Amino acid sequence: MQKSEAKHRNIGVEAKPPAQVCTDAKCPWHGTLPVRGRVFAGNVISDKAAKTVVVESGFNRLIPKYERYERRHTRLAAHNPDCIAAKLGDSVRIAECRPLSKTKSFVVIEKLENTKK
């Protein structure tokens, strides 16, 4: 590794590591938080809480009786490390981790490039 590259851990998920370095213990890249389980991509719909973002992810659900699909969404609270610093409207990828609080069991692992502008 060169000096210009930031040092980070291998989190075991296909994701681009952040360019910045942070001292957050709950950061999967620079702290000790392991990630496992489900991985979602979605949009940040709220960033009002401290070090927390609410991410909305959409999916389709089959209605067998009518043989049609309906659109649904889920909203998940995720820890937002200082090195990623996701803001309102950003597209992000979140991964499951151990429970961090009553409602947070996910952590933001990367910002995705927005294709719409």
C-alpha positions as MATLAB code, in Angstrom:
seq = 'MQKSEAKHRNIGVEAKPPAQVCTDAKCPWHGTLPVRGRVFAGNVISDKAAKTVVVESGFNRLIPKYERYERRHTRLAAHNPDCIAAKLGDSVRIAECRPLSKTKSFVVIEKLENTKK';
ca = [
       0.000    0.000    0.000;
       1.248    3.466   -0.822;
       1.276    6.351    1.620;
      -1.358    8.272   -0.369;
      -3.913    5.459    0.065;
      -5.982    5.364    3.231;
      -5.527    2.294    5.429;
      -8.681    0.271    5.894;
      -9.821   -3.232    6.794;
     -11.247   -5.858    4.479;
     -14.929   -5.970    5.468;
     -15.781   -8.972    3.269;
     -18.315   -7.129    1.105;
     -17.817   -5.817   -2.431;
     -17.672   -2.101   -1.700;
     -15.366    0.788   -2.483;
     -13.527    1.952    0.655;
     -13.857    5.636    1.625;
     -11.087    8.084    0.752;
     -11.083    9.667    4.222;
      -9.932    8.104    7.484;
     -11.993    8.307   10.676;
     -11.578    7.375   14.337;
     -15.120    6.017   14.801;
     -15.054    2.660   16.638;
     -18.338    1.679   14.939;
     -16.923    2.201   11.431;
     -16.591   -1.066    9.488;
     -13.555    0.259    7.565;
     -11.512    1.911   10.348;
     -13.074    0.570   13.555;
     -13.896   -2.875   14.895;
     -17.504   -3.335   13.710;
     -18.003   -6.586   11.736;
     -20.656   -6.689    9.003;
     -22.661   -9.781    8.084;
     -25.992  -10.768    6.625;
     -28.064   -8.626    4.299;
     -26.852   -5.773    2.103;
     -29.241   -3.121    0.735;
     -28.938   -0.192   -1.643;
     -31.217    2.794   -1.181;
     -31.589    6.540   -0.816;
     -31.047    8.609    2.308;
     -34.375   10.203    3.254;
     -33.331   11.655    6.626;
     -30.043   12.681    8.224;
     -31.370   14.617   11.219;
     -30.159   12.274   13.975;
     -26.534   12.299   15.123;
     -24.396    9.767   13.211;
     -27.579    8.149   11.851;
     -29.312    8.157    8.485;
     -32.656    6.657    7.472;
     -32.384    4.756    4.193;
     -35.399    3.828    2.051;
     -35.091    0.747   -0.140;
     -37.783   -0.354   -2.598;
     -38.792   -3.847   -3.702;
     -41.558   -5.645   -5.580;
     -43.884   -8.137   -3.875;
     -45.919  -10.732   -5.767;
     -49.681  -10.910   -5.143;
     -50.421  -14.531   -6.125;
     -54.198  -14.134   -6.471;
     -53.892  -11.446   -9.148;
     -50.518  -12.593  -10.560;
     -49.258   -9.046  -10.305;
     -46.552   -7.242   -8.390;
     -46.937   -4.307   -6.039;
     -44.242   -1.808   -5.144;
     -43.266   -1.617   -1.496;
     -40.502    0.017    0.467;
     -38.711   -0.385    3.755;
     -37.032    2.258    5.870;
     -33.960    1.283    7.854;
     -31.955    3.326   10.341;
     -28.220    2.975    9.724;
     -25.057    4.212   11.423;
     -23.300    6.892    9.354;
     -19.504    6.902    9.980;
     -17.583   10.192    9.730;
     -15.477    8.928    6.809;
     -18.565    8.350    4.632;
     -20.793   11.216    5.872;
     -23.887   10.482    3.764;
     -26.283   13.397    3.336;
     -29.954   13.733    2.442;
     -30.608   12.483   -1.114;
     -27.436   10.376   -1.441;
     -27.583    6.842   -2.810;
     -25.854    4.508   -0.368;
     -25.192    0.831    0.297;
     -25.863   -0.427    3.824;
     -24.909   -3.731    5.439;
     -26.284   -5.568    8.444;
     -24.255   -5.601   11.656;
     -24.810   -6.260   15.337;
     -27.482   -4.111   17.045;
     -26.008   -0.644   17.676;
     -29.113    0.753   19.389;
     -32.811   -0.021   19.707;
     -33.480    0.691   16.027;
     -30.026    0.561   14.357;
     -28.709   -2.767   13.078;
     -27.211   -1.510    9.819;
     -24.180    0.584    8.879;
     -23.445    2.637    5.737;
     -20.548    1.003    3.879;
     -20.334    3.193    0.763;
     -21.824    6.081   -1.186;
     -22.978    5.074   -4.656;
     -22.508    7.237   -7.709;
     -25.731    8.972   -8.704;
     -26.638    8.268  -12.319;
     -29.405   10.896  -12.476;
     -28.459   14.584  -12.548;
];
